[in-house]
Amino acid sequence: MRGGRQGGWVYIMADRYRGTMYVGVTADLAARILQHRSGSGSDFCARYRLDRLVWAEAGESMTGCIEQEKRIKRWRRQWKFDLIEYGNPEWQDLYEMLV
């Protein structure tokens, strides 16, 4: 799970299976997930204790990643569940695949 030099990542954090979700974008996925886990990544993730990386997609450009993030944020909740469960049906934490 590595992004390109000019690219980035769109990702989804969750607290549990089909629980609260956060959609974000970053250039350095591993570092950003560590920020979320330490409580400094975002107020939303800290407030709801979202510490599980359940989905991530590399993009070729940050502009494209930001557009994809905005698109996914507008999706219905079920569509986000479907996206996650297509590649991660158990909602396992994918962070270990990064390091």
N, C-alpha and C positions, 0 to 999 in steps of 0.2 A: 504494500500500500504506500506508494511513493508518488508525490506530485512532481510535475516538471519544474524547471527553474523559474519560468515565467508564470507558471500556472498556480493552482491552489486547490482547495478542497471545499466541498459542501458537505456538511455532516449533520447528523441528528443525535442528540443526547436524550436519555430517558432515565427515569428513576426505577422503573420496573416494566414488566411485560404489559403492553398496552396502557401504560401510565402517562404521566405528564411528559411532554416532549419539547425540545428546543432545537430549532434549525439555525445553523450558523455557517460562517464561511471563514477560511483562514488560509494563509500561505504555508504554515507549519503545523500540521495536524497534531503530531505528538506533543509539541509544546503547548498548543492550545488546550488539549485534553487535560494535560497536567494542571494548567491554570484552572480549569473548571473543577477538577478534583480537589484543588487546594482552597476553593472558594473565591478565587480572584478572577475567574474567567468572565463571569457575568453575574449581575445581581439576581436575574431570574433563575439561573442554574443553582446559585448558592441558596436562594430562598426555598426552592423546591427540592434541593438535594439531588440534582440531576448529575450523576457521576458515571453513567454507563454509555459508552459509545456504541450505538446500535446500527448505524449506517453511515457510510462515507463514500464519496465519489470524487475522483480526481478530475480536474478540468484543465484545459490547455492555457486558459488565461484567467486572471482574476476578474476581469470584466464579465466573462462568461459564467464564472462561479457565482458572482454577485447576482446576475440575472436569474440563474437557476435557484439560488437561495430565495429570492423574492417570489419566484413562481411557486416553489414548494410551500412557502409560508401561506400562500393564498389557497392552497389545496384544502379539501375537506379532510377531516381527521381520518376517516376510513382509508382515503387514498394514501395517506402517509403510512398507515398500518400496512397496507398492501405493498408499498415500496420497501419497507423494512423487511417484511416477512417473505418477500420474494427471495432474498439472499440470506436472511437471518431469521428463520421461523421461530427460533427459541428466544430471540431477543438477547442473545449472549453479548457480553462486553467484548468488543473487537479491539480494545486498546492493546492487548498483548500482541496482536499481529503487527503493531507499529514498531515495537521495540525489539 
